[in-house]
Amino acid sequence: MAEIDSLVALARSMGFELDAEYLDLLRESDGADRMVGDTALVVWPVDQVLEAHDRYEGVLLFAGDGANTVYGFDARAGGEIVEGDWIGLGRDELIRHGRSFGGFLERLARGEWPVASLLAYLDDRSTDEHVTELERVVAELAGSRTWCTAPPEFVDQVEEAGDRTVGILHEIEAGRDEQGRLLDEQRDRAQLEEVEAIVAALREFGAATDLDIAFELEQDPVGWIEHGEPDDALRIGLLEAWRKPLGIPAALARFRELPEVFRFDGSPFRHGCRLAGPAEPAEIAEVWTVHARRAELERLWAETREAELYLDLDYGQWGLRLLSPQRLLERTRMSREGYHASEYREHDLCFAEFVGDSELLVLTADGTVLVALPLDGREDWPVAGDSIPDFLHRYRDADSALFWDTSGQDAPR
């Protein structure tokens, strides 16, 4: 116990607290030597950890693989677990595994990639009242869902130079391998939703306090929230760039995974999603004899020729119908020849219609999805998505509620 107390004191002198699960393991067995998945892991006994290891400045080494790989707690990153080696990787090349010892073991067992740290922190105008309120916001956010890696953490640290950092720290598992291929699309989507939830909570906080909030990913700036609004770097450079590769196949997969027949909580109405097989190349090609070729529609039809999403199975008064190539030609022609023909632009295509209603979804020249309202001019058509997959993800997230409708119309419950 005395040695463990000395180890805790050493970590504190370096500026961080040791993970409770790591300390529990030391108390139970004073180290370990085992296979974790396909990885050999030797957790060193306390006396070995206490020995001087000057491989990396500011890193308290605690484990290895019995060969070249070593693991340590990085004091510069609040005790984050990092991976290095005795010969090879430099200080700036350390592989990061997050701050949770249990999460580190789980990722080794699954053979998954390490994590990156997303830090959002307040500007220097924050008061003690702001700090208290942010701590409450983070606690509420942490308890709002089951998180992929670990819940976000409230951070209030004073650096050696006296600078204070107050904010929120969240760990993100790497979603891609070294070739840029998605490792787990569903998990990456879930992590994007987590970060979007964090951004939404901080937007509300920023609007209420008029504080600016900076974002860093692995200590690299990735944007700001100013006056409650994300700047282009955060909105486009981080979130939209992350969202785009999670394209149409991933979006449609979220509808396919729903039960064949389901009800919303407390609702007597039955709903279902019906997705047909892919369209024939010839019927897709026919569309491009009339309209300019659109890659996003080709990707959609390559997955499903037509689909009915959240269809009201009993009365047919709710849901969304993604149109077949032939039906798109008909609906686009009718819209351009109808009462509101002047509202449509040259490259607009009507690719979906709402069941039991007269609104249409219009794909614009730049890929934006608009809701065409039959009684309103184009300037009043809401934006329902930055792209087809963005709309589909948002529609699925909303469980078919008309999320763009400020009147608050919801699915029949």
Buried (B, 14 or more C-beta within 10 A) or exposed (E): EEBBEBBEEEBEEBBBEBBEEBBEBBEEEBBBEEEBBEBBBBBBBBEBBBEEBEBBEBBBBBBBBEEEBBBBBBBBBBBBBBBBBEEEBEBEEBBBBBBBBBBBBBBBBEEBBBBBBBBBBBBEEBEEEBBEBBBEBBEEBBEEEEBBBBBBBBBEBEEEEEEEBBBBBBBBBBBEEEEEEBBBBEBBBBBBBBBBBBBEBBBEBBEEBEBBBBBBBEEEEBBBBBEBEBBEEBBEBBBBEBBEBBBBBBBBBBBEEBEEEBEBEEEEBBBBBBBBEEBEEEBBEEBEEEBEEBEBBBBBBBBBBBBBBBBBBEEEEBBBBBBBBBBBBEBBEEBBEEEBEEBBEEEBBBBBBBBEBEBBBBBBEEBBBBBBBEEEEBEEBBEBBBBBBBBBBBBBEBBBBBBBEEEEEBBBE
